[in-house]
């Protein structure tokens, strides 16, 4: 199998997951939106978005689906099965609609726009994102105050998914420090080399710098 990736948040999530579960995949940097590249990748994912998992009889796209397949193939238990799966999916679903979405809103304005020259920061979007972040962080912090990870039985893919945009915390200036349980939880993730540095040893060009 081959995992097509870039350094952007969702492909980064897929690479970190593949490493964490010990999946037997080849990593290949890809740029489907580069000039002349679209038709090469469109049969693998009609949206051209990364990550894409390629295997002999087809392809799979979207980070969550890829994480599910790789975890199950390795019997890692990172993607829970059985009675524990609904609770994990609860946090994945809630996170993407709330905490992760809020982080994305702020990161898009303060990081992505400035990285790719997409115009000035829209402070209205930043303020809305920060408000959503505070609302979601209050719930998440309360939950994590009494447990090490999102699930009672240990780390799962839900933890990785919830932290999708946090590697950009310094550039986005999200006020994570205001939430002690979340700060402690994320420090645990940063202590995992597969999360902290998933691109080590890979041919993965750096992202453009964020312009001041």
BAPAVO-571313 format. One record per residue (C-alpha): residue in three letters; x, y, z. Coordinates in steps of 0.2 Angstrom, whole numbers, plus 2048, in hexadecimal, padded with zeros to 3 digits. Example, Ala and Ser with C-alpha at 12.3 -4.5 7.8 and 13.67 -1.06 7.14 Angstrom:
+------+-----+-----+-----+
: code :   x :   y :   z :
+------+-----+-----+-----+
:  ALA : 83E : 7EA : 827 :
:  SER : 844 : 7FB : 824 :
+------+-----+-----+-----+
***
This chain:
+------+-----+-----+-----+
: code :   x :   y :   z :
+------+-----+-----+-----+
:  UNK : 800 : 800 : 800 :
:  UNK : 805 : 812 : 7FD :
:  UNK : 800 : 821 : 807 :
:  UNK : 800 : 831 : 7FD :
:  UNK : 802 : 840 : 809 :
:  UNK : 808 : 852 : 80B :
:  UNK : 80C : 85C : 81A :
:  UNK : 7FB : 863 : 81C :
:  UNK : 7F1 : 85F : 82C :
:  UNK : 7E6 : 850 : 826 :
:  UNK : 7F4 : 848 : 81C :
:  UNK : 7FF : 84A : 82B :
:  UNK : 7F2 : 842 : 836 :
:  UNK : 7F2 : 833 : 82A :
:  UNK : 805 : 831 : 82A :
:  UNK : 805 : 832 : 83D :
:  UNK : 7F8 : 825 : 83E :
:  UNK : 801 : 819 : 832 :
:  UNK : 811 : 81A : 83C :
:  UNK : 808 : 818 : 84D :
:  UNK : 7FF : 808 : 848 :
:  UNK : 80F : 801 : 83E :
:  UNK : 806 : 800 : 82E :
:  UNK : 810 : 7F9 : 81F :
:  UNK : 80E : 807 : 813 :
:  UNK : 819 : 811 : 808 :
:  UNK : 818 : 823 : 80A :
:  UNK : 818 : 82E : 7FA :
:  UNK : 817 : 841 : 7FA :
:  UNK : 80A : 847 : 7EE :
:  UNK : 804 : 858 : 7E8 :
:  UNK : 7F4 : 855 : 7DE :
:  UNK : 7F0 : 868 : 7DB :
:  UNK : 801 : 86B : 7D4 :
:  UNK : 801 : 870 : 7C1 :
:  UNK : 7FE : 861 : 7B6 :
:  UNK : 7FB : 855 : 7C5 :
:  UNK : 7E8 : 854 : 7C7 :
:  UNK : 7E4 : 846 : 7BA :
:  UNK : 7F1 : 83B : 7C2 :
:  UNK : 7E9 : 83B : 7D3 :
:  UNK : 7D6 : 83E : 7CE :
:  UNK : 7D3 : 82B : 7CC :
:  UNK : 7DA : 828 : 7DD :
:  UNK : 7CF : 836 : 7E5 :
:  UNK : 7C3 : 841 : 7DB :
:  UNK : 7C5 : 84F : 7E7 :
:  UNK : 7D8 : 84F : 7E5 :
:  UNK : 7DA : 851 : 7F8 :
:  UNK : 7E7 : 848 : 802 :
:  UNK : 7EA : 83C : 80A :
:  UNK : 7E7 : 82D : 7FF :
:  UNK : 7EA : 81B : 802 :
:  UNK : 7EE : 811 : 7F3 :
:  UNK : 7ED : 7FE : 7F2 :
:  UNK : 7ED : 7F1 : 7E4 :
:  UNK : 7DA : 7F1 : 7E1 :
:  UNK : 7D6 : 803 : 7E5 :
:  UNK : 7D8 : 812 : 7F0 :
:  UNK : 7D1 : 81A : 7FF :
:  UNK : 7D0 : 82C : 804 :
:  UNK : 7CC : 837 : 814 :
:  UNK : 7D8 : 835 : 823 :
:  UNK : 7CB : 82D : 82E :
:  UNK : 7C7 : 81F : 822 :
:  UNK : 7D9 : 81C : 81F :
:  UNK : 7DD : 81B : 832 :
:  UNK : 7CF : 80F : 834 :
:  UNK : 7D5 : 803 : 826 :
:  UNK : 7E8 : 804 : 82C :
:  UNK : 7E3 : 801 : 83E :
:  UNK : 7D9 : 7F2 : 83A :
:  UNK : 7E6 : 7EB : 82F :
:  UNK : 7F3 : 7EC : 83C :
:  UNK : 7E7 : 7E6 : 84A :
:  UNK : 7EE : 7F5 : 854 :
:  UNK : 7DD : 7FA : 85C :
:  UNK : 7E1 : 80C : 859 :
:  UNK : 7D0 : 80D : 850 :
:  UNK : 7C5 : 804 : 85C :
:  UNK : 7B9 : 7F6 : 858 :
:  UNK : 7AB : 7EE : 861 :
:  UNK : 7A2 : 7F7 : 86F :
:  UNK : 7B0 : 804 : 870 :
:  UNK : 7AE : 80A : 85E :
:  UNK : 79F : 815 : 861 :
:  UNK : 7A7 : 81F : 86F :
:  UNK : 7B6 : 822 : 864 :
:  UNK : 7AC : 828 : 855 :
:  UNK : 7A2 : 833 : 861 :
:  UNK : 7B2 : 83D : 865 :
:  UNK : 7B8 : 83D : 852 :
:  UNK : 7A7 : 844 : 84D :
:  UNK : 7A6 : 851 : 85B :
:  UNK : 7B7 : 856 : 858 :
:  UNK : 7B6 : 859 : 846 :
:  UNK : 7A6 : 863 : 848 :
:  UNK : 7AC : 86D : 857 :
:  UNK : 7BE : 86D : 85E :
:  UNK : 7C7 : 868 : 84E :
:  UNK : 7BC : 874 : 843 :
:  UNK : 7C0 : 883 : 84F :
:  UNK : 7D2 : 87F : 84E :
:  UNK : 7D1 : 87E : 83B :
:  UNK : 7C8 : 88F : 83A :
:  UNK : 7D6 : 898 : 843 :
:  UNK : 7E4 : 88F : 83A :
:  UNK : 7DD : 893 : 829 :
:  UNK : 7DD : 8A5 : 82D :
:  UNK : 7ED : 8A7 : 836 :
:  UNK : 7F7 : 899 : 82E :
:  UNK : 7F1 : 892 : 81D :
:  UNK : 7EC : 8A3 : 816 :
:  UNK : 7FD : 8AA : 81B :
:  UNK : 806 : 89B : 815 :
:  UNK : 7FF : 89B : 803 :
:  UNK : 7FB : 8AE : 801 :
:  UNK : 7E9 : 8AC : 801 :
:  UNK : 7E5 : 8BE : 807 :
:  UNK : 7E5 : 8C6 : 818 :
:  UNK : 7DF : 8BE : 828 :
:  UNK : 7CC : 8C0 : 82A :
:  UNK : 7CB : 8C5 : 83D :
:  UNK : 7B8 : 8C1 : 83D :
:  UNK : 7BC : 8AF : 839 :
:  UNK : 7CA : 8AE : 846 :
:  UNK : 7BF : 8B5 : 853 :
:  UNK : 7B1 : 8A9 : 84F :
:  UNK : 7BD : 89B : 84F :
:  UNK : 7C4 : 8A0 : 860 :
:  UNK : 7B3 : 8A0 : 867 :
:  UNK : 7AF : 88F : 860 :
:  UNK : 7C0 : 889 : 867 :
:  UNK : 7BC : 88F : 878 :
:  UNK : 7AB : 887 : 879 :
:  UNK : 7B2 : 876 : 872 :
:  UNK : 7C1 : 877 : 87D :
:  UNK : 7B7 : 879 : 88D :
:  UNK : 7AE : 869 : 88A :
:  UNK : 7BE : 860 : 884 :
:  UNK : 7C8 : 866 : 893 :
:  UNK : 7BA : 860 : 89F :
:  UNK : 7BA : 84F : 897 :
:  UNK : 7CD : 84D : 898 :
:  UNK : 7CF : 854 : 8A9 :
:  UNK : 7CA : 842 : 8B0 :
:  UNK : 7D3 : 837 : 8A3 :
:  UNK : 7E3 : 835 : 89A :
:  UNK : 7DC : 834 : 888 :
:  UNK : 7CB : 836 : 880 :
:  UNK : 7C6 : 824 : 883 :
:  UNK : 7C8 : 81C : 894 :
:  UNK : 7D2 : 80D : 88D :
:  UNK : 7E0 : 817 : 886 :
:  UNK : 7E6 : 821 : 876 :
:  UNK : 7DC : 81F : 867 :
:  UNK : 7DA : 827 : 855 :
:  UNK : 7CE : 833 : 85D :
:  UNK : 7DC : 83B : 866 :
:  UNK : 7E6 : 83D : 856 :
:  UNK : 7D7 : 844 : 84D :
:  UNK : 7D3 : 850 : 85B :
:  UNK : 7E4 : 857 : 85A :
:  UNK : 7E5 : 859 : 847 :
:  UNK : 7E9 : 86C : 847 :
:  UNK : 7F3 : 86D : 857 :
:  UNK : 804 : 86B : 84F :
:  UNK : 801 : 87C : 849 :
:  UNK : 7FD : 883 : 85A :
:  UNK : 80C : 890 : 85A :
:  UNK : 807 : 897 : 849 :
:  UNK : 7F5 : 897 : 84C :
:  UNK : 7F6 : 89E : 85E :
:  UNK : 7E8 : 894 : 864 :
:  UNK : 7E7 : 896 : 877 :
:  UNK : 7E9 : 884 : 87C :
:  UNK : 7F3 : 889 : 88C :
:  UNK : 7E2 : 88F : 893 :
:  UNK : 7DC : 87D : 894 :
:  UNK : 7E7 : 873 : 8A0 :
:  UNK : 7E0 : 862 : 89C :
:  UNK : 7E1 : 864 : 88A :
:  UNK : 7F3 : 86B : 88B :
:  UNK : 7F8 : 85C : 895 :
:  UNK : 7EF : 850 : 889 :
:  UNK : 7F7 : 858 : 87A :
:  UNK : 808 : 857 : 882 :
:  UNK : 806 : 844 : 883 :
:  UNK : 803 : 844 : 870 :
:  UNK : 812 : 84F : 86D :
:  UNK : 81C : 842 : 877 :
:  UNK : 818 : 835 : 86A :
:  UNK : 825 : 836 : 85C :
:  UNK : 819 : 830 : 84F :
:  UNK : 80E : 83F : 853 :
:  UNK : 81B : 84C : 856 :
:  UNK : 826 : 848 : 846 :
:  UNK : 81C : 83D : 83A :
:  UNK : 826 : 843 : 82B :
:  UNK : 837 : 83E : 832 :
:  UNK : 841 : 835 : 824 :
:  UNK : 834 : 838 : 817 :
:  UNK : 836 : 842 : 807 :
:  UNK : 82A : 850 : 80C :
:  UNK : 82E : 862 : 806 :
:  UNK : 82B : 86F : 813 :
:  UNK : 81B : 879 : 812 :
:  UNK : 81E : 88B : 80D :
:  UNK : 822 : 897 : 81B :
:  UNK : 814 : 8A1 : 824 :
:  UNK : 816 : 8B3 : 81F :
:  UNK : 815 : 8C0 : 82D :
+------+-----+-----+-----+
***
